[in-house]
Amino acid sequence: MALTSEATTVWTGSLLEGSGTTRLDSSKLAEFAIDWKARAEGEAGVTNPEELLGAAHSACFSMALSNILGKAGHTPESIQTTAAVTFQPGEGVTGSHLLVSARVPGVTEAEFEAFADEAKANCPISVALGGIPITIEAELA
């Protein structure tokens, strides 16, 4: 059965002077302030679409890697994934870099890197991001 998740953004004003909020409707867990300065330059306390995309990519990748490891008979003790999504004004999203560290008993570094590459290629968010380069650094902790 398919699940549709929803989020809503309300924006007021022009791109450069305006601002808005993005609300996680399905979970009702959070509402985030957004504005152009946060997107183009970074701004404490205000998020941007790329940070939210990074959250989605890191969560999806971690879940995919856990699934791949489990199917191979390895239960991870922990997986930590950071997704660094780059935005270039005038160009758009130019890439996502995954930085992964995991504790997986009984797996060699080479095996882990192969599992991580498979998760990178096949997690649903990576697939959705097929128009941009996705890079990865994966290591056992």
Secondary structure, DSSP 4 states (H G I P E B T S, - for coil): ------EEEEEES-TTT-EEEEEETTT---EEEEEHHHHHT--TT-B-HHHHHHHHHHHHHHHHHHHHHHHTT---SEEEEEEEEEEETTTEEEEEEEEEEEE-TT--HHHHHHHHHHHHHHSHHHHHTTTS-EEEEEEE-
